[in-house]
Amino acid sequence: MTARLDDLRAEVSGWLSAHVPRDWRAAATHEDFVAGQRAWFAQMVAAGYAIPHWPAQWPGGGRSLAEQKVIYEELARADAPRLLLSFVSTYHAFATLHECGTAEQQARHLPRILEGETWCQGFSEPNAGSDLAAIRTRADRQGEVYVVNGQKVWSTMAQHADRCLLLARTSSDGAKQAGMTYLLMDMKAPGVTVRPIHQIQGDEEFAEIFLDNVEIPVCERVGEEGAGWAVAQATLASERGLTLMELAYRMRGNMGRLVATIRAAGCAEDAGVQRELGELATQVDATCALADRFLEMRMAGAEQAGDASIVKNAYSRALRAWTDLGVRVGGIDAQYRAAITFGDLNTGNWMADFMNSYAWTIAGGSEEVQRTIIAERLLGMPREPKGWVL
């Protein structure tokens, strides 16, 4: 096993050395960024490294968790572009179709993802962000189509997506979760309007989606009508583990950028900065160790509900501390130099990275939600302790 992993590591490292675009952070416009993402994804698919978590019948699929870990470690070490544009496609859409979709849906959509078709996620709404069960977007069945009306928000890169994983309400009877249905929507269908959200740091990573009598064929429903809540759990569970490990390793791999910023600012001999850097390096190493341990437990079948929440919170806090130090020592240049980021944590612009770090305290479940999961599922604490007075 060790020899095989060493061979894979050498293979991936050699390929990345020859193919990583050295100027990938130089995108001046969103269009440049998207074009670069599409080209990099195509190269990764051809090399067999884009979808190691897919089954063996797909190019580069069927990898063990240990092999996947090697690939993501080398991607981080090579400072290769993250596959941001295709993340929802290769993780969320794949997991949804693989776990809950029909054979016909899998055959129709999965090959198109590898050909470059991109997906977005239509879950959150203006009044249903952390409380997903409160969605109000309505889907009414009329013959062989659902007619959908409503609004979605905070949909990552929806303005560039071809299709959407859409959660809509088909019934208001009974429990809120019981009336939700999961649909696959064509983003080019009549009645779909997408408006990018201009963010404070100049990005347009997210978008709103407005749905006005949009028709979705019944054959594009995933699972039974009213079973959307259960399907959505398969979607959301897909980003755990390897993604957090890759992000933690990328942060550690870019400690050199932070050290270079400190030296350029003339702070290398400052005792306070040295102390902060040492504490931060320990925090980042601890986050990587937690991510490694989480994967080891998953490979051994010993993962517990709440383990991923510990890693998620450790990562978001380390990222916030890492980017905060970069902004403080980087001076005016670190605060004002523009960059196209789209949520990447290694843009070369400390202020953009710092602002994005706060998004990670919310994305994938807020810190408060993660702490609740840890308390209830790992520590066995009751949701409403009796006798407590606040």
N, C-alpha and C positions, 0 to 999 in steps of 0.2 A: 504493500500500500504506500509506504513512504517513498519508495523509488518511483512509483507511478506518479505521485503528486509532485515530486521533484522534477520529473520530466515535463509534466504539464506546466509547472511554474516557468521552466526554462523556455518552453514553447511560447507561452503567452507573453512573457517578458520580451522575447526576441521579436515577436510580431508587433507588439506595441512600440518598441524602439524604432521600427521601420515605418509605422503608419500613423502614430498620433500626430495630428496637425499642430505644429508648434505655435501657430498664431491664432488658436481658436478663441482666445479672449478678445481679439481685436475687432469683433463684429461692431460696426458703427450704427446699424439699424436693426430693428426687429426682424426685418426680412433677411438680412445677412445671417442673423442668429438661427432662424428657422432653416434656411438653406444649408448651413453648416451642420445642424442637427440631423437633417435628413440624409446628408451625404455620409456622416459618421455612422449612423444606424445601418445604412446599406453595407458599409464596409464590415461592421461588426457581425451582421447576419452572414455575409459571405465567408467570414473567417470562422464562424461557429461559436462566437463568444457573446452574442446578444441575448440569447434565451436559454442559458444552461439549466434553468428551473423548469422548462417545458419537458414533456415526455420525449422518449428516445426517438420517436418517429419524425421529430422535427429537427432541422439542421442545428447541430450543437447541443441538442437537448439530451435528457436522460442522465445528467451529471449527478453524482452524489453530492450531499451537502459539503463534504470535505473538498471536493473538486470545485464546487461553486465558490467556496470561501477563497481558494487559491486564485481564481479568476478575479474576484473583486479586490483582493489584496493587491494584485498586480496592476489593476486599473487605477487604484488609489496611488500606488507607488510611482506609476508612470505619469500621474497627473493628467490622465486622459479626460476628455469631456464626459460628463455624465449624460446619460440618455434621457434628458428631461422631457423632450417632446413626445417620446414614445413610452414614457413610464406608465401612464394609465393604460395604454394599449397592451403592453407586454406583461403587466402585473394585474391590474384590476380587471380589464376586459378578459384576459386569458383565464384568470382564476374563476370569474363568473361563468364563462362558457364551459370551462373544463369541469367545474363542480356541479353546475346546475343547468347548463344548456343542453339542447337536443343534439343528436348526431348531425342533423341537417344544419343547425345553426353553427356548430363547430366547423363543419366543412365549408360553409359559406363565408365565415368571417375570419377564422384564424389564418388561412393562407394570405388573405389581404393585409393582415397586420404585418406579416413579414415582407410584403411588397411595399410597405410604407404607409398603409392606411392608419390614420391617427384617431384616437378616441379621447373624449373628455367625460367628466362625471357630472351628472345633473342630479345632485342630492340636496345640497343646502338651499334654503330659501331665505328671503329677508327676515321672516319671523320664525324660521326653523333652521337654526345653525347647529348648536350643540344638542338641541332636542329634535332629532330627525323624525320622530314619530308625529311631530306637529306640522308636517308638510301639508300644503293646501292645493298644490297643482292637481288638477282634476283630469282623469282619463275616463271617458264614457264610451262604452262599446256600442258601435253601430254596425251591425252585420259582421263583416270580416276585418273591420278596422277599429282602433280606438281613436277617438277625437280628443285631443289634449289641449288644455288651456291652463296657463299659469306662468310663473316666473321662477327661474333658478338664479343663484348668485354664487360668487367665489368659485366659479368653474375654471380650473387651471387650463390655460391656453385654448379655451373653447373657440376662440376666433380662428384657430388654425386646424380645428378638428373636422374629421369627416363624419364621425358617428358619435353618439352619446349614450352612456349608461344612465337611463332615466328612471327615477323613482316617482310614481304618481299615485294619487288616491283614487281608488275605484269604488270605495264604499265608506260611509260615515257611521255605519252601525257597529256596535260593540267596541272592543278595545281599538285604540288608534292604530296599533301595529297591524291589526288584522285586516285593515282596509287598504293596504298598500300593495301595488303591483309593479313589477319590474319590467321595463320595456327597453328595446334597442332602437334608438331613433337616428334617422338620417338627418344630419345637420344641414343638408341642402334642401330639405323638404319645404314645400310652401308653408308659410306661417311661422318659420323659425327666424328670429332676429337676434343677432349677437352684438353686444356692445362691450368693448374692452373697458376695464376699469383702470384709469390712470392713477398709478400709485405715487406716494410721496417721493420715492427715490427715482422717479422717471420711468419705471417699468410699466408694462401692461401684462403682467403675468396672469391675471384673472379676468373673468368676463361675466357679464350678466347674460342670461338666455331668456328671451321672451317667446312664449308659445301661444299662438292665436289660431285655434281650430286646426292644429297639426294632426294629420292622419298617420297613424302607425299601424301597419298590418298586424293582425293577431298572431301570425306566425313569428313575429319578432318579440313576443312575450317570453320572458325567461321564468320557468316555473309556472305554477297555477295562479289564476287570478286571486289576489288577496294574500299571496305568499311572498310578497316583495321584501318584507322585513327580513326573513330568513335568508333570502338570496343576497341581500345587501350585506349581511354579516360575512358571507364568503368573499365578497368584494373587498371589504375593509380589512379582513384578516390577511390579505395577500401581501401587504407591504411590510410585514414584520420581519425581523431577523436579519437577513442578508443586507437589506437596505440600510438598517441602522449600523451594521458592522462596516459597510462600505463608507458611510458618512463619517463615522468615528475615525477610521483609518485615513481618510482624506484630510481630516483636520490635523491629525498627528503628522501626516506627510507634509503639510504646509506650515509646520512650526518654523521651518527655515525662512519663510516669507516674513513671519513675525519678527524673527531675530534680525533679518536684514532691515526691517523698518526701524527697529530699535537702534541699530548701528547708524543708520542714515540720519536719525534724529539726534545723535550724539549722546544717547542715554545708556550706552553699554556698560558704563562704569557706575551708574546710579544704583546705590544699594537697594532702594525701594523698588525700582524696576526689576532688578535681579531677583529680589524676593518674590515679586508677583509672577515673574516668568517661571521660576522654579515651582511655585504652587500650581500654576496653570499647567505646566508640563506633567505634574503628578496627576492632576485632575483629568487631563486628556488620556494619559496612560491607563488610569483607572476605568475610564469609559470604554476604552478598547478592550480591556480585560473583561469587563462586564458583558460586552457584546460577544466576545469569544466564548465566555462561559455559557451564555444563553444558547449559542449555536451548539455547543457540546451537549447541553441538556436536551436540546431538540433532537440531535442525532441519536442520543441514547434513549429517546422516548420518555424523558423525565421532565419535560417542560410543564410548568404549572401556569394556570391562569394568573396573570399579573406580572409574570417575569418580564414580558416585553415592555410593560409599563415602566419598570425600574430602569431599563436601558434607555427608553425614550426620554424620561425625565433627566437622566444623567447626561445624555447627549445634548439636549436643548440647553441645559445650564452651562455645560462646558463651552458650547458654541457661543453663548452670550458673553461669557468671561473672556474668551479668546478674541472675539471681535471688539469688545470694549477696550481691551488693552491696546489693540492695533490702532483704534481711533485716537485714543488719548496720547500715544507717543508719536503718531504719524503727522500731527499738526494740520495745517490748513490744507495741504495737498491731499491728505487722507480723507478730508471731509468734503471736498468739492469736486474731485475728479470724477467725471461721468463714466458710467459703464452700463452696458446692456447685461442684465443679470438673470432675469427670469428665475429667481429663486435659487440660483447656484450660490454656494457658500465660499467660493474661491474666485471671486471676480477680479481681484487685484485692486478693488476699491473698498477700503476699510469701512467707510460710512455706509455704503450700500450693503455690505456684508453684515454690519452691525444692525441695521434696520431689519434685514431679512432674518436675523437671528431671533427676533421676537416673534416672527411668524411661526417659527418652529416650536414655540411654547403653546401654540394653538393647533397647528396642522396635525392631523392624525389623532386628535383628541387632546384637549387642553391639559395643562399640568394638574389643574384641580380634578379633572375627570380621571387622570391617571392615578393620582393619589387615592381617590375614592376606590378605584379598582384594586389597588394594592392593599388598602385597609380591609376591604370586604373579602376579597378572594384569597389573598395570601395570609393576612393576619386574622381573618375570621371575625372582624369587628362588626357589630350590628349597624345597620343604616341609621336607625333612630334610637340611640341609647336611652333607656328609661331613667328618669330621675335627674337628667341633666337640665340645668337651667342656664340659658345664655343671657 
